[in-house]
Amino acid sequence: MLPKGMKLSVEQKQVQSQVASQQMQQALFLLSKNAWELNEYVREQAVENPVLEVKEPEWQERDLASGAVPYYGEAYEKAATETLAQSLLGQLDLKGLGREELRAAREIIGALDSRGYFMERLADVAGLCKVSTAQAKRALAAVQSLDPAGVGARSLSECLCLQLYRMGEKEEAPYRIARDYLGELARENYAGIAAALGISTAKSRAYGALLRSLRPGVSNTAPEEAAQYVFPEILVEKDGDTLRVLLDERKIIRPYVSDTYERDGLDSEAKAYLRERRAMAKRIVQSVDLWKSMLRRVAEKIVLAQQGFFLAGEALRPLRMADVADGLGVHPSTVSRAVAGKYLMSGAGVFPLKSFFSRSIPEGEKSVSGDYIKRSIREVLAHEPALTDSAVTERLRSRGTKIARRTVAKYRREMGIASSYRRNK
């Protein structure tokens, strides 16, 4: 038999645990929202909850009154659409290649230029991946068999032939035109093509029209999305050698629990309803406070770790979300939620908070970040603009930076630098 009062104590603990769990779920749910999304969510809850009231952000009250459009900084952000490389790598896994050929095929995909062409030397791929020339050729053939048709071509002629083959074209004439007579086709010399191939002028025109309908390449550049305004939640102010990290509360809605309905004369059902609504309102108020507290604490850790960037414009240091989480005593997923969709504004510009995280890349006895590597690539190409990605990789390796050529290619594309083929041309 339980001691007197034990049942009540157990029930109280269960209720407290359930309330704490609901509060935690609410807080984590809101933490992944940016300031704009947070404000919208709280407004929606206030419409449904009679005891939840809100005070609108200061900038909105001011600008709604004046009719002005608020502006706190602008940042450009690409949509999270699948890139060509991601699509190709996903298809590659279904090709059943051996380990060596798979490694070479991935290297080839990483080397594709903005048209989806492969303009590097197969011998370089074979040497870099430590495979035979025959294996490198099979890897290229595997890449060229992927969608979209024409990817991995080494010339316009090969790009057109790959598309003809994928269409199931059986006649030899269009392949011959693509390989040997593109100049004549450009001049619309259909009679000359017909005489050279021993076909009628009508067929020459038909094959010419077919080739003109094909794509000259495959876009390997993400489509530009419309610029969008963002409202940085974090402000970093520089005062000499000191940095101040501020949460811009002017942009954040302020919810509070109203006491309007706290009066006598309500029946038991109405009281129960209001009690439930008041508990929900309190959870939202507390969750918004936790949102502000956690975002500010995470931002402070980021700025402390990257103070060289903010004070002197140095390259970002390697930083993991796990490092920040350890410093705050929270799980890395909490840090991930805290930075999701949030922005920071400093004298250097507006940046997504997640952009300050970068994996560690060995360089001699130290480790560097992706931002450091990008700056190094720019420096190398500023002195030797014609270098291929493989040559840039070798230059960086001579400095002690252990990096793959496909990583150099990825960073080069992210910086908007054309391939060596395009630069030389």
C-alpha positions in Angstrom: 0.0 0.0 0.0 1.3 3.4 -1.0 2.1 5.9 1.9 -0.6 8.6 2.4 -0.2 11.4 -0.1 2.1 9.4 -2.5 -0.5 9.0 -5.3 -1.1 12.8 -5.3 2.7 13.4 -5.4 3.2 11.0 -8.4 0.3 12.6 -10.3 1.7 16.1 -9.7 5.1 15.1 -11.0 3.5 13.5 -14.1 1.6 16.7 -14.8 4.7 18.9 -14.2 6.7 16.6 -16.6 4.0 16.8 -19.2 3.8 20.6 -19.0 7.6 20.8 -19.2 7.6 18.6 -22.3 4.9 20.7 -24.0 6.9 23.9 -23.2 10.1 22.3 -24.7 8.3 21.2 -27.8 6.8 24.7 -28.3 10.2 26.3 -27.7 12.0 24.0 -30.2 9.2 24.6 -32.8 9.5 28.3 -32.6 13.4 28.3 -32.5 13.6 27.2 -36.1 11.6 30.2 -37.3 13.1 33.5 -38.3 11.8 36.8 -36.9 9.3 37.3 -39.7 7.9 33.7 -39.3 7.9 34.0 -35.5 5.8 37.2 -35.7 3.3 35.7 -38.1 2.9 32.6 -36.0 2.3 34.6 -32.8 -0.2 36.8 -34.6 -2.1 33.7 -35.7 -2.2 32.3 -32.2 -3.4 35.7 -30.8 -6.4 35.6 -33.2 -7.4 32.1 -31.8 -6.5 32.7 -28.2 -8.6 35.4 -26.4 -6.1 35.8 -23.5 -3.0 36.2 -25.7 -2.3 39.8 -26.7 0.6 41.2 -28.8 2.5 44.4 -29.1 3.6 44.8 -32.7 7.3 45.3 -33.5 8.5 49.0 -33.2 9.6 49.3 -36.8 6.1 48.1 -38.0 4.2 50.5 -35.7 6.3 53.4 -36.9 6.3 52.5 -40.6 2.6 51.6 -40.7 1.8 55.0 -39.3 4.1 56.8 -41.9 3.3 54.6 -44.8 7.0 53.9 -45.3 8.5 50.6 -46.3 10.9 49.3 -43.6 14.4 48.5 -44.7 17.1 46.9 -42.4 19.4 45.4 -45.0 19.2 43.3 -48.0 20.6 39.9 -48.8 20.5 37.7 -51.8 19.7 34.0 -51.2 19.4 31.2 -53.8 16.6 28.7 -53.6 17.5 25.4 -52.2 17.0 23.6 -55.5 18.9 20.4 -56.4 22.1 21.2 -58.3 23.2 19.4 -61.5 26.0 17.7 -59.6 23.7 16.5 -56.8 21.3 15.1 -59.5 24.2 13.3 -61.3 25.7 11.9 -58.1 22.3 10.5 -57.2 21.9 8.8 -60.6 25.5 7.5 -60.4 24.8 5.4 -57.4 22.4 3.3 -59.5 25.0 2.5 -62.2 26.7 -0.3 -60.3 30.3 1.0 -60.9 33.3 -0.5 -59.2 34.9 1.5 -56.4 37.7 2.9 -58.6 35.5 3.9 -61.5 32.9 5.4 -59.1 35.7 7.5 -57.6 36.8 8.7 -61.1 33.2 9.4 -62.1 32.6 11.6 -59.1 35.8 13.5 -59.9 34.5 14.0 -63.5 31.2 15.4 -62.2 33.0 17.8 -59.9 35.0 19.1 -62.9 32.0 19.9 -65.2 32.0 23.5 -66.3 29.0 25.9 -66.5 27.7 24.2 -69.7 28.0 20.7 -68.2 31.0 20.0 -70.4 34.1 18.0 -69.2 37.1 20.0 -70.4 39.8 18.4 -68.2 42.2 15.7 -69.3 41.2 12.1 -68.6 44.9 11.4 -67.8 44.7 14.0 -65.0 41.6 12.3 -63.6 43.3 8.9 -63.8 46.4 10.2 -62.0 44.4 12.0 -59.3 42.1 9.0 -58.6 44.9 6.4 -59.0 43.0 4.5 -61.7 43.9 3.3 -65.2 43.1 5.3 -68.3 40.7 2.6 -69.3 38.9 2.9 -66.0 38.8 6.7 -66.4 37.2 6.3 -69.9 34.6 3.9 -68.5 33.8 6.5 -65.7 33.4 9.2 -68.3 31.1 6.9 -70.4 29.0 6.4 -67.2 28.7 10.1 -66.6 27.7 10.7 -70.2 24.9 8.1 -69.9 23.2 10.2 -67.1 20.4 12.7 -67.5 20.2 15.2 -69.0 21.5 13.9 -72.3 24.7 15.7 -73.4 26.2 16.0 -69.9 29.9 15.2 -69.7 30.6 16.1 -73.4 34.0 17.3 -74.3 32.9 19.4 -77.3 29.8 20.7 -79.0 30.0 17.8 -81.5 30.1 15.2 -78.8 27.2 16.9 -76.9 25.0 16.8 -80.0 26.0 13.2 -80.7 25.2 12.1 -77.2 21.7 13.6 -77.6 21.2 11.9 -80.9 22.2 8.6 -79.4 19.8 9.1 -76.5 17.0 9.9 -78.9 17.6 6.5 -80.6 18.7 8.0 -83.9 19.9 5.2 -86.2 21.0 7.1 -89.3 24.7 7.9 -89.6 24.3 11.2 -91.5 23.3 13.4 -88.5 26.2 12.1 -86.5 28.6 12.9 -89.4 27.2 16.4 -89.7 27.6 16.9 -85.9 31.2 15.6 -86.0 32.5 17.0 -89.3 30.2 19.6 -90.8 29.0 22.0 -88.1 30.8 24.9 -89.9 28.8 24.1 -93.1 25.6 23.8 -91.1 26.3 27.2 -89.6 26.6 28.6 -93.1 23.4 26.7 -94.1 25.4 25.0 -96.9 22.9 22.1 -97.2 23.9 21.4 -100.8 27.6 21.0 -99.8 26.7 18.7 -96.9 24.5 16.6 -99.1 27.2 16.2 -101.7 29.8 15.3 -99.1 27.5 12.7 -97.4 25.9 11.4 -100.6 22.3 12.3 -99.5 19.6 14.5 -100.9 19.5 18.2 -100.1 16.1 17.7 -98.5 17.5 15.1 -96.1 20.5 17.5 -95.4 18.0 20.2 -94.4 16.0 17.8 -92.3 19.1 16.6 -90.4 20.2 20.2 -90.0 16.9 21.1 -88.4 17.1 18.2 -86.1 20.6 19.2 -84.9 19.5 22.8 -84.5 16.7 21.6 -82.2 19.2 20.1 -79.7 20.8 21.8 -76.8 24.3 23.1 -77.2 25.0 22.3 -73.5 23.5 21.6 -70.1 23.2 24.4 -67.6 25.4 23.8 -64.6 24.4 27.1 -62.9 21.5 27.5 -60.5 18.8 29.8 -61.9 18.9 33.2 -60.3 16.0 33.8 -57.9 14.5 37.2 -57.3 16.3 39.2 -54.7 14.4 39.2 -51.4 14.5 41.5 -48.4 15.6 40.0 -45.2 15.4 41.4 -41.7 18.6 40.6 -39.8 17.8 39.6 -36.2 21.4 40.1 -35.0 23.4 43.3 -35.2 27.2 43.4 -34.6 28.6 46.8 -33.8 32.3 47.5 -33.8 33.8 49.9 -31.3 37.6 49.9 -31.7 38.7 46.4 -30.7 35.4 45.6 -29.1 32.4 43.9 -30.6 28.9 44.3 -29.4 26.3 41.6 -30.3 22.7 42.8 -30.2 19.4 41.1 -30.8 17.3 43.6 -32.8 14.2 43.5 -30.7 12.6 46.2 -32.8 11.7 43.5 -35.3 10.3 41.0 -32.8 6.7 40.9 -31.7 6.0 40.9 -27.9 3.3 38.6 -26.7 1.7 38.9 -23.2 -1.1 37.3 -21.3 -4.1 39.5 -20.9 -6.1 39.7 -17.6 -9.2 41.0 -19.4 -11.2 37.8 -18.7 -10.2 37.4 -15.1 -13.5 38.1 -13.4 -16.2 36.4 -11.4 -19.5 35.1 -12.7 -18.1 32.6 -15.2 -19.4 29.1 -15.2 -17.1 26.1 -14.7 -16.8 25.3 -18.4 -15.8 28.8 -19.3 -13.2 28.9 -16.5 -11.7 25.6 -17.7 -11.5 26.9 -21.2 -9.8 30.1 -20.2 -7.5 28.2 -17.9 -6.4 26.1 -20.9 -6.0 29.2 -23.1 -4.0 31.0 -20.4 -1.6 28.0 -20.1 -1.1 28.0 -23.9 -0.6 31.8 -23.9 2.1 31.5 -21.2 3.9 28.8 -23.2 4.0 31.1 -26.2 5.3 34.0 -24.1 8.0 31.8 -22.5 8.9 30.3 -25.9 9.4 33.7 -27.5 11.7 34.6 -24.5 13.7 31.4 -25.0 13.9 32.1 -28.8 15.4 35.5 -28.1 17.8 34.2 -25.4 19.1 31.2 -27.4 19.5 33.2 -30.6 21.5 35.9 -28.8 23.7 33.4 -27.0 24.4 31.4 -30.2 25.3 34.7 -32.0 27.6 35.7 -29.2 29.5 32.4 -29.5 29.7 32.8 -33.3 31.0 36.3 -33.1 33.5 35.4 -30.4 34.9 32.5 -32.5 35.0 34.7 -35.7 36.1 38.0 -34.2 39.1 38.2 -36.6 36.6 38.3 -39.4 34.6 41.1 -37.8 37.5 43.2 -36.5 40.1 42.8 -39.3 38.3 41.2 -42.3 40.3 37.9 -41.8 39.2 34.6 -43.3 36.6 32.7 -41.2 38.0 30.1 -38.8 36.8 26.5 -39.0 33.7 26.3 -36.7 31.2 23.4 -36.1 27.8 23.7 -34.7 28.9 21.1 -32.2 31.6 23.5 -30.9 29.0 26.2 -30.2 26.6 23.6 -28.7 29.4 22.4 -26.3 30.0 26.0 -25.2 26.3 26.5 -24.4 25.7 23.1 -23.0 23.0 22.3 -25.5 22.5 19.7 -28.3 23.9 20.6 -31.8 20.4 20.3 -33.2 19.4 23.3 -31.0 22.1 25.4 -32.5 21.0 24.3 -36.0 17.5 25.4 -35.2 18.7 28.7 -33.7 20.6 29.7 -36.9 18.1 28.4 -39.4 16.9 31.3 -41.6 18.4 33.9 -39.4 20.7 36.8 -40.5 23.4 38.9 -39.0 24.2 42.5 -40.1 27.6 44.1 -39.4 29.8 46.7 -41.1 30.9 44.1 -43.6 27.4 43.4 -44.8 24.5 41.0 -44.2 25.2 37.3 -43.7 23.2 34.1 -43.0 24.2 33.0 -39.5 24.8 29.5 -40.9 27.5 30.9 -43.2 29.8 31.3 -40.3 30.1 27.6 -39.8 32.7 25.7 -41.9 34.4 22.3 -41.8 38.1 22.0 -40.9 40.6 21.5 -43.7 44.1 20.5 -42.8 46.9 22.9 -43.9 50.3 21.9 -42.5 50.1 21.8 -38.7 46.9 24.0 -38.6 43.3 23.8 -39.9 41.6 26.3 -42.1 38.1 26.9 -43.3 36.3 26.9 -46.6 36.4 30.7 -46.6 40.2 30.6 -46.3 40.4 28.2 -49.2 38.2 30.4 -51.4 40.5 33.3 -50.7 43.5 31.2 -51.5 42.0 30.1 -54.8 41.3 33.8 -55.7 44.9 34.6 -54.8 46.4 31.8 -56.9 44.2 32.7 -59.9 45.0 36.4 -59.6 48.6 35.6 -60.3 48.0 32.7 -62.8 44.5 33.2 -64.3 44.9 30.3 -66.8 45.4 27.5 -64.3 43.1 24.5 -64.4 41.4 23.3 -61.2 43.9 20.5 -61.1 46.8 23.0 -61.2 45.2 25.1 -58.5 44.8 22.0 -56.4 48.5 21.3 -56.8 49.4 24.9 -55.9 47.4 24.6 -52.7 48.8 21.2 -51.9 52.3 22.6 -52.2 51.4 25.0 -49.3 50.3 22.0 -47.3 46.5 22.3 -47.9 45.1 18.8 -48.2 42.2 19.3 -50.6 40.6 17.4 -53.5 40.3 18.9 -57.0 36.5 18.6 -56.9 36.5 20.7 -53.8 38.5 23.4 -55.6 36.0 23.2 -58.5 33.1 23.5 -56.2 34.5 26.6 -54.4 35.4 28.1 -57.8 31.9 27.8 -59.0 30.5 29.1 -55.8 32.6 32.2 -56.2 31.3 32.7 -59.8 34.7 32.0 -61.4 34.5 30.4 -64.9 36.4 27.2 -65.7 40.0 27.5 -67.2 38.5 26.6 -70.6 36.1 29.6 -70.5 38.8 31.9 -69.0 41.3 31.0 -71.6 38.8 31.3 -74.4 
